[in-house]
Amino acid sequence: MADPLIFDCQRVLANVRRAETLDLLNRVTAFRAGMEPLALQMIETELRERGIGPQEIEDHWAQLGPDLIFLEDGCAAACSFCPRPAVARKWSWYWIWGVVPAFPRLFYYCPSHR
């Protein structure tokens, strides 16, 4: 098995090329603090190839707004239900099989799941 700490350029590049533009914009803005510098370069290059320049990236960052929730490492929290950045958080129950409340847990919500 490969060492998980080794940066796999081919795998990252394939992932970037498959990703939706909105996902790439979120990675290069809200999730930037948690990204490898080389991965950021790959994402920015892919966005340029898709016709998305620095101004559109800046506009997306501004559109995300001041409500983003940031974790201690400086990276935005991800929604508990999708990969988008979170704008709200709330304690709720974690349910086993959807019927048995097991323990309280902090959930994060994007605008769609809020």
ABEGO torsion letter per residue (X at the ends): XBBAABBBAAAAAAAAAABBAAAAAAAABAAAAABBAAAAAAAAAAAAAAGBBAAAAAAAAAAAEAABBBBAAGBBBBBAABABBBABBBBBBBBBGGABBABBBBBBBBAAAX
